[in-house]
Amino acid sequence: MVDSTIFEGKTAVYYTLGCKLNFSETSTIGRTLRNAGIRTARKGEKADIIVVNTCSVTEVADHKCRQAIHKLTRRHPGAYVVVTGCYAQLKPETVSHIAGVDVVLGADQKGDILKYLDNLEKRQTGTAVTSPLKDIRTFIPSCSRGDRTRYFLKVQDGCDYFCTYCTIPFARGRSRNGTIESLVKEAQQAADEGGKEIVITGVNIGDYGKTTHETFLDLIKELDKVEGIRRYRISSIEPDLLTDEVIDFVARSRAFMPHFHIPLQSGSDPVLKLMHRRYDTALFANKIQRIKEEMPDAFIGVDVMVGTRGETEEYFEDAYHFIDSLDVTQLHVFSYSERPGTMALKIDYMVSPDEKHRRSQLLLNLSEKKTHAFYERHIGKEVVVLAERAKAGMPMHGFTDNYIRVELPHNNAIDNQLVRVRLGQFNVEGTALIGELQ
C-alpha cells in the first residue's frame, strides 16, 4: 500500500509524444497522481515530478523523446523523472541512463505509477522496471480528456500482426481489451462529467474482443446507447477488420460520426506483401467505395508510409496512382524508419533519404489537394459543430460531424456546446472554414 500523504502538495508536469492512445494514457496517469494529492504544475512553476510518455514509431520519435527529457530536466532541476511508453518498453536500459531519469516503467507498470515513485528520492542511475513481451497481459483502462474537449476511450491494447516494419507488438504486447460492460461504464462516466464526444482508441481496435470473446461491432452498438454522448469517432481501424457490418452500423447509428481513419501504408500490392499487411489494394478500394456508398460526405483519413525497404520507383508510382484514384480526404504521410529487430531489415532494396523526401512531398501535395476539394464542396452548407475552448480573444474552433475544421468567433457561452453554423470560405491560413452561427 502506497502512503500517499508524502505526495500532498507536490506538483507534476506531463509530456506526451506519439499517438492518441498515449495522450489518453497520460491523462489517466495524471488523474491517478491528482487523486494522490499531486497537482499539475502551473506555467513557470518548478515541478517536483516529471512524467514523460514516449513513442518509438521511428528513430526520429526516439530522438524527440531524448530531447524532451533533457529539456524538461533543465527546466525542472531536481524533479523526480518517470519515463514510460513505447520507447521505455523497447529500450529501458538506454532510457534509464539518460541524465536525470529516475525510473523507467514498461507497458505493464505504467498503470501502477504510484508504486514506483519511491518517496520521490532522486537516484544516481535510473532504474528500469519492465516485463518481458510474453508477460505483457494487463489491460490498463483509460478514458480521459486532459485539456481537450473530446474524451479518448481506450478499448484495446497491443497487436498480434507483426508487420515487418513495426515495433509496436514488441512495445505493447499482444492484443487485449476491456469488457464491453466496463467500457460502457467509462463512457457513461464521461457523459456524466459533461463530455459530448468520445474518440475510440487502441493499437488495433478492429481486433477488439481477443480476451473477452466479444466483437468490435458488439462494442460500438452498446456504446451508441449511452445517450449523453452525442458523438463517437473511430480513431483508426485496419481495412481487413473494417467489416461491412461496422460500416453499415456507423451509417445508421445515433452517434457514430461519418469519419474513418484507415491505414493503407502502401498502394502497391508487392510492397504490401513485403510489409506482411493482411489485405491488398483491391480490398482497400472496396472498403472506400462501400463507405462512400453509405456515407457520401464521410471524411476518410489514410496512413501512407513512403520509402520502405523494397519500394522501388515503379512500386511507388503504382502506389501514387492508386491513392490518387481513391475518394479519400486526407493522407497522413510517414517516411520509413529503420527499426532494430524488425524483419524489414532483411529486405535488400533501400530508398535514399532524398528520395524518401521527394516521395513524401508528392503525397503531401496530393493530400492538400484532396482535403481542399473536400472542404470546398461543403461551403454554404448548414452543419453542427462541437465548439472547443480557446484562449481569450482568439478564434474558437470545432469540427463538423464529418471532421471539417471550423473557425468561430470567440464566445465562452458555446464552449463544449454543439452549435449550428453555416460554412463560409477558408480562413486566412487555409486550415479551416469560417463558420457563421445560425
C-alpha positions as CSV (number, residue, x, y, z in Angstrom):
1,M,0.0,0.0,0.0
2,V,1.4,3.4,-1.0
3,D,1.5,6.1,1.6
4,S,0.0,8.9,-0.5
5,T,0.5,11.5,2.3
6,I,4.0,12.0,1.1
7,F,2.7,13.3,-2.2
8,E,0.3,16.0,-0.7
9,G,1.2,19.4,-2.2
10,K,3.6,18.1,-4.7
11,T,3.5,19.2,-8.4
12,A,3.9,17.4,-11.7
13,V,4.4,18.1,-15.4
14,Y,3.4,15.7,-18.2
15,Y,4.8,15.4,-21.6
16,T,3.4,13.1,-24.3
17,L,4.8,12.0,-27.6
18,G,3.0,9.9,-30.3
19,C,-0.5,8.7,-30.8
20,K,-3.9,9.5,-29.3
21,L,-3.6,6.3,-27.2
22,N,-0.6,7.8,-25.5
23,F,-2.4,11.1,-24.7
24,S,-5.3,9.1,-23.2
25,E,-2.9,7.1,-21.0
26,T,-1.0,10.2,-19.9
27,S,-4.3,11.8,-18.9
28,T,-5.2,8.7,-16.8
29,I,-1.7,8.8,-15.2
30,G,-2.4,12.5,-14.4
31,R,-5.7,11.6,-12.8
32,T,-4.0,8.9,-10.7
33,L,-1.5,11.4,-9.4
34,R,-4.1,14.1,-8.7
35,N,-6.1,11.6,-6.6
36,A,-2.9,11.1,-4.6
37,G,-2.7,14.9,-3.9
38,I,-0.2,15.8,-6.7
39,R,-1.4,18.8,-8.7
40,T,-0.4,19.8,-12.2
41,A,2.4,22.5,-12.0
42,R,1.3,25.9,-13.2
43,K,3.1,27.6,-16.1
44,G,6.5,28.8,-15.0
45,E,6.4,26.8,-11.8
46,K,9.1,24.3,-10.9
47,A,7.7,20.8,-10.7
48,D,8.5,18.0,-8.2
49,I,7.7,15.2,-10.7
50,I,8.2,14.9,-14.5
51,V,6.3,12.2,-16.4
52,V,7.2,11.6,-20.0
53,N,5.1,9.2,-22.1
54,T,7.2,8.2,-25.1
55,C,6.8,7.0,-28.6
56,S,9.1,4.8,-30.7
57,V,7.4,4.5,-34.0
58,T,10.5,5.9,-35.8
59,E,14.2,6.8,-35.0
60,V,13.0,10.5,-35.1
61,A,10.5,9.7,-32.4
62,D,13.2,8.2,-30.2
63,H,15.3,11.3,-30.7
64,K,12.4,13.6,-29.8
65,C,11.9,11.5,-26.6
66,R,15.5,12.1,-25.5
67,Q,15.3,15.8,-26.4
68,A,12.1,16.2,-24.3
69,I,13.7,14.5,-21.3
70,H,16.8,16.8,-21.5
71,K,14.6,19.9,-21.9
72,L,12.3,19.1,-19.0
73,T,15.1,18.2,-16.6
74,R,16.8,21.5,-17.3
75,R,13.5,23.4,-16.8
76,H,12.7,21.5,-13.6
77,P,16.0,20.7,-11.9
78,G,15.8,18.2,-9.1
79,A,12.5,16.8,-10.2
80,Y,11.8,13.1,-9.9
81,V,11.7,11.8,-13.5
82,V,9.4,8.9,-14.7
83,V,9.6,7.7,-18.3
84,T,7.1,5.3,-19.7
85,G,5.6,4.4,-23.1
86,C,6.9,2.5,-26.1
87,Y,10.5,3.8,-26.1
88,A,10.7,2.9,-22.4
89,Q,9.5,-0.6,-23.0
90,L,11.7,-1.2,-26.0
91,K,14.9,0.3,-24.7
92,P,14.6,0.5,-20.9
93,E,18.4,0.4,-20.2
94,T,19.1,3.1,-22.7
95,V,16.4,5.4,-21.2
96,S,17.4,4.7,-17.6
97,H,20.9,6.0,-18.4
98,I,19.7,9.4,-19.7
99,A,20.8,12.0,-17.2
100,G,18.1,12.8,-14.6
101,V,15.9,9.8,-15.2
102,D,14.9,8.0,-12.0
103,V,12.6,5.2,-13.1
104,V,11.6,3.7,-16.4
105,L,8.2,1.9,-16.5
106,G,7.2,-0.6,-19.0
107,A,3.8,-1.3,-20.6
108,D,2.5,-3.4,-17.6
109,Q,3.8,-1.0,-14.9
110,K,2.6,2.5,-16.1
111,G,-0.9,1.9,-14.6
112,D,0.6,1.5,-11.2
113,I,2.9,4.5,-11.2
114,L,2.4,5.5,-7.6
115,K,4.1,2.3,-6.5
116,Y,7.3,3.3,-8.3
117,L,7.7,6.9,-7.1
118,D,9.9,5.8,-4.2
119,N,9.2,8.7,-1.9
120,L,10.5,11.0,-4.8
121,E,14.1,10.3,-3.8
122,K,16.4,11.0,-6.7
123,R,18.7,8.2,-7.9
124,Q,22.3,8.3,-9.1
125,T,21.2,6.0,-12.0
126,G,17.8,5.3,-13.2
127,T,16.0,2.0,-12.5
128,A,14.1,0.2,-15.3
129,V,11.0,-1.9,-14.4
130,T,9.6,-3.7,-17.3
131,S,8.0,-7.1,-18.2
132,P,9.1,-9.5,-21.0
133,L,7.0,-9.3,-24.1
134,K,5.3,-12.7,-23.4
135,D,4.2,-11.5,-19.9
136,I,2.6,-8.2,-21.0
137,R,-1.1,-9.1,-20.5
138,T,-2.5,-6.3,-18.4
139,F,-5.2,-4.1,-19.9
140,I,-5.0,-0.7,-18.3
141,P,-8.3,1.2,-18.8
142,S,-8.3,4.8,-19.8
143,C,-11.0,7.3,-20.6
144,S,-9.7,10.9,-20.2
145,R,-9.8,14.2,-21.9
146,G,-6.9,16.1,-20.3
147,D,-7.2,19.7,-21.6
148,R,-9.2,18.6,-24.7
149,T,-12.9,18.9,-25.3
150,R,-13.3,15.4,-26.5
151,Y,-12.6,12.3,-24.5
152,F,-10.4,9.4,-25.5
153,L,-11.6,5.9,-24.6
154,K,-9.0,3.2,-24.7
155,V,-10.8,-0.1,-25.7
156,Q,-7.9,-2.3,-26.7
157,D,-4.1,-2.5,-26.4
158,G,-1.3,-4.5,-28.1
159,C,-1.1,-6.1,-31.6
160,D,-0.8,-9.6,-33.0
161,Y,0.0,-8.5,-36.6
162,F,3.8,-8.2,-36.5
163,C,4.2,-6.2,-39.8
164,T,7.8,-6.3,-41.0
165,Y,8.5,-2.6,-40.3
166,C,6.8,-2.2,-36.9
167,T,8.0,-2.5,-33.3
168,I,4.6,-1.9,-31.7
169,P,3.9,-5.6,-30.8
170,F,7.3,-5.6,-29.0
171,A,6.5,-2.4,-27.2
172,R,2.8,-3.0,-26.3
173,G,2.5,-6.8,-26.2
174,R,-0.3,-9.0,-27.6
175,S,-3.8,-7.9,-28.4
176,R,-6.0,-7.5,-25.3
177,N,-9.0,-5.4,-24.3
178,G,-11.5,-4.4,-21.7
179,T,-15.0,-5.8,-21.4
180,I,-17.9,-4.1,-23.1
181,E,-19.6,-3.7,-19.8
182,S,-16.6,-1.9,-18.3
183,L,-16.1,0.3,-21.4
184,V,-19.8,1.4,-21.4
185,K,-19.4,2.4,-17.8
186,E,-16.3,4.5,-18.7
187,A,-18.4,6.2,-21.5
188,Q,-21.2,6.9,-19.1
189,Q,-18.9,8.5,-16.6
190,A,-17.5,10.8,-19.4
191,A,-21.1,11.7,-20.2
192,D,-21.9,12.4,-16.5
193,E,-18.8,14.7,-16.5
194,G,-20.3,16.7,-19.4
195,G,-18.4,15.0,-22.2
196,K,-20.2,15.1,-25.5
197,E,-17.6,13.4,-27.9
198,I,-15.5,10.3,-27.4
199,V,-12.7,9.1,-29.7
200,I,-12.3,5.3,-29.5
201,T,-8.6,4.5,-29.3
202,G,-6.4,1.5,-29.2
203,V,-3.5,-0.1,-31.0
204,N,-5.6,-2.3,-33.3
205,I,-9.2,-1.7,-32.3
206,G,-10.7,-3.8,-35.0
207,D,-9.1,-6.8,-33.3
208,Y,-11.2,-6.0,-30.2
209,G,-12.5,-9.0,-28.2
210,K,-9.5,-11.3,-28.2
211,T,-9.5,-11.6,-24.4
212,T,-13.2,-11.2,-23.7
213,H,-14.7,-13.2,-26.7
214,E,-16.7,-10.1,-27.8
215,T,-16.6,-8.2,-31.1
216,F,-15.9,-4.6,-32.1
217,L,-19.4,-4.4,-33.7
218,D,-20.9,-5.5,-30.4
219,L,-18.9,-2.8,-28.6
220,I,-19.9,0.1,-30.8
221,K,-23.6,-1.0,-30.7
222,E,-23.6,-0.8,-26.9
223,L,-21.6,2.5,-26.8
224,D,-24.2,4.0,-29.1
225,K,-26.8,3.5,-26.4
226,V,-25.0,5.9,-24.0
227,E,-27.3,8.9,-24.8
228,G,-25.3,11.5,-23.0
229,I,-22.5,11.1,-25.6
230,R,-23.5,12.8,-28.7
231,R,-20.6,11.9,-30.9
232,Y,-18.2,8.9,-31.3
233,R,-15.2,8.8,-33.6
234,I,-13.3,5.6,-34.5
235,S,-9.6,6.7,-34.4
236,S,-8.0,4.1,-36.7
237,I,-9.1,0.7,-37.9
238,E,-7.3,-1.8,-40.1
239,P,-9.0,-2.2,-43.5
240,D,-9.3,-6.0,-43.2
241,L,-11.1,-5.6,-39.9
242,L,-13.4,-2.8,-41.0
243,T,-16.3,-5.1,-41.8
244,D,-19.3,-4.2,-44.0
245,E,-21.4,-4.6,-40.8
246,V,-19.4,-2.0,-39.0
247,I,-19.7,0.4,-41.9
248,D,-23.5,-0.2,-42.2
249,F,-23.9,0.4,-38.4
250,V,-21.9,3.6,-38.4
251,A,-24.0,4.9,-41.3
252,R,-27.3,4.3,-39.4
253,S,-26.2,4.8,-35.8
254,R,-27.3,7.5,-33.5
255,A,-23.9,8.9,-32.5
256,F,-21.1,7.4,-34.6
257,M,-19.8,10.1,-37.0
258,P,-19.1,9.6,-40.7
259,H,-15.4,9.8,-40.1
260,F,-12.9,7.0,-40.7
261,H,-9.1,6.7,-40.4
262,I,-7.8,3.7,-42.2
263,P,-4.1,2.7,-42.5
264,L,-3.1,1.8,-46.1
265,Q,0.7,2.1,-45.7
266,S,1.3,1.4,-49.4
267,G,-0.8,1.5,-52.6
268,S,1.4,-1.2,-54.2
269,D,0.5,-4.9,-53.7
270,P,4.1,-6.2,-53.9
271,V,5.1,-3.7,-51.1
272,L,2.1,-4.7,-49.0
273,K,3.3,-8.3,-49.3
274,L,6.8,-7.2,-48.2
275,M,5.2,-5.4,-45.2
276,H,3.2,-8.5,-44.3
277,R,0.0,-6.5,-44.4
278,R,-3.2,-8.6,-44.4
279,Y,-5.0,-7.1,-47.4
280,D,-4.4,-5.9,-50.9
281,T,-5.3,-2.7,-52.8
282,A,-8.5,-4.3,-54.2
283,L,-9.8,-4.9,-50.7
284,F,-8.8,-1.4,-49.6
285,A,-10.5,0.2,-52.6
286,N,-13.6,-1.8,-51.9
287,K,-13.8,-0.5,-48.3
288,I,-13.5,3.1,-49.5
289,Q,-16.2,2.5,-52.1
290,R,-18.5,0.9,-49.5
291,I,-18.1,3.8,-47.1
292,K,-18.9,6.4,-49.8
293,E,-21.9,4.5,-51.0
294,E,-23.3,4.5,-47.4
295,M,-22.0,8.0,-46.4
296,P,-21.1,10.2,-49.4
297,D,-19.8,13.0,-47.2
298,A,-17.7,10.8,-44.9
299,F,-14.2,12.1,-44.0
300,I,-11.6,9.4,-44.7
301,G,-8.1,9.8,-43.5
302,V,-5.4,7.4,-44.7
303,D,-2.0,6.5,-43.3
304,V,0.7,6.1,-46.0
305,M,4.4,5.1,-45.5
306,V,7.0,6.0,-48.1
307,G,10.5,4.8,-48.8
308,T,10.1,1.4,-47.0
309,R,12.6,-1.2,-48.0
310,G,11.6,-2.8,-51.3
311,E,9.6,0.2,-52.5
312,T,11.2,0.7,-56.0
313,E,10.4,3.7,-58.1
314,E,8.0,1.6,-60.1
315,Y,6.2,0.4,-57.0
316,F,5.9,4.0,-55.7
317,E,4.5,5.2,-59.0
318,D,1.9,2.5,-58.8
319,A,1.1,3.4,-55.2
320,Y,0.8,7.1,-56.0
321,H,-1.7,6.5,-58.9
322,F,-3.7,4.1,-56.7
323,I,-4.0,6.6,-53.9
324,D,-4.9,9.4,-56.4
325,S,-7.8,7.3,-57.6
326,L,-9.3,6.9,-54.1
327,D,-12.1,9.1,-52.9
328,V,-10.3,9.9,-49.6
329,T,-10.0,13.2,-47.7
330,Q,-6.5,13.4,-46.2
331,L,-3.2,11.5,-46.2
332,H,-1.0,11.1,-43.1
333,V,2.3,10.6,-44.7
334,F,5.3,8.9,-42.9
335,S,8.8,8.2,-44.1
336,Y,10.0,4.7,-43.3
337,S,12.5,4.5,-40.5
338,E,14.8,1.5,-39.7
339,R,13.8,-0.1,-36.5
340,P,16.2,-2.6,-34.8
341,G,14.9,-6.2,-34.6
342,T,12.3,-5.9,-37.4
343,M,12.0,-8.3,-40.4
344,A,12.2,-5.4,-42.8
345,L,15.9,-5.1,-42.3
346,K,16.3,-8.4,-44.3
347,I,14.8,-6.7,-47.5
348,D,17.7,-5.6,-49.8
349,Y,16.4,-2.6,-51.7
350,M,16.8,0.6,-49.8
351,V,15.5,4.1,-50.6
352,S,17.7,7.1,-50.1
353,P,16.7,9.9,-47.7
354,D,16.4,12.4,-50.5
355,E,14.1,10.1,-52.4
356,K,12.0,9.5,-49.3
357,H,11.6,13.2,-49.0
358,R,10.6,13.6,-52.7
359,R,8.0,10.9,-52.4
360,S,6.7,12.4,-49.2
361,Q,6.3,15.8,-50.8
362,L,4.4,14.3,-53.7
363,L,1.9,12.6,-51.4
364,L,1.6,15.7,-49.1
365,N,0.7,17.8,-52.1
366,L,-1.8,15.2,-53.2
367,S,-3.3,15.2,-49.7
368,E,-3.6,19.0,-49.7
369,K,-5.4,18.9,-53.0
370,K,-7.9,16.3,-51.8
371,T,-8.6,18.0,-48.4
372,H,-9.1,21.4,-50.1
373,A,-11.6,19.9,-52.6
374,F,-13.4,18.1,-49.8
375,Y,-13.7,21.3,-47.7
376,E,-14.7,23.3,-50.8
377,R,-17.7,21.0,-51.5
378,H,-19.2,21.9,-48.1
379,I,-19.0,25.7,-48.4
380,G,-22.5,27.1,-47.9
381,K,-23.9,24.1,-46.0
382,E,-25.5,24.4,-42.6
383,V,-23.9,22.0,-40.2
384,V,-23.5,21.2,-36.4
385,V,-20.1,21.9,-34.8
386,L,-18.8,21.0,-31.4
387,A,-17.0,24.2,-30.2
388,E,-13.7,23.9,-28.4
389,R,-12.2,26.2,-25.7
390,A,-9.8,28.8,-26.9
391,K,-7.6,31.4,-25.3
392,A,-9.2,34.8,-24.5
393,G,-9.6,36.9,-27.7
394,M,-8.6,34.1,-30.0
395,P,-11.0,32.5,-32.5
396,M,-12.6,29.3,-31.4
397,H,-12.5,26.1,-33.5
398,G,-14.5,22.9,-33.7
399,F,-15.4,20.1,-36.0
400,T,-18.4,19.1,-38.0
401,D,-19.7,15.5,-37.8
402,N,-17.5,14.7,-40.8
403,Y,-14.4,16.3,-39.3
404,I,-14.3,19.6,-41.2
405,R,-12.4,22.1,-39.0
406,V,-14.4,25.3,-38.5
407,E,-13.3,28.7,-37.2
408,L,-15.8,30.5,-35.0
409,P,-15.8,34.0,-33.3
410,H,-14.8,33.7,-29.6
411,N,-17.7,33.1,-27.4
412,N,-17.3,31.4,-24.0
413,A,-21.0,30.5,-23.9
414,I,-20.6,28.0,-26.7
415,D,-17.5,26.2,-25.2
416,N,-18.1,22.4,-25.4
417,Q,-21.6,23.0,-27.0
418,L,-23.0,21.7,-30.2
419,V,-23.9,24.7,-32.3
420,R,-25.5,25.1,-35.7
421,V,-23.4,27.1,-38.2
422,R,-23.3,28.0,-41.9
423,L,-19.9,27.2,-43.5
424,G,-18.2,30.1,-45.3
425,Q,-14.9,30.4,-47.1
426,F,-11.5,29.3,-45.9
427,N,-9.8,31.2,-43.1
428,V,-6.6,33.2,-43.7
429,E,-4.4,30.2,-43.0
430,G,-6.4,27.9,-45.2
431,T,-6.7,25.4,-42.4
432,A,-10.5,25.8,-41.6
433,L,-13.7,27.1,-43.0
434,I,-15.2,30.1,-41.3
435,G,-18.5,29.4,-39.5
436,E,-21.4,31.8,-39.0
437,L,-23.6,30.9,-36.0
438,Q,-27.2,30.3,-37.0
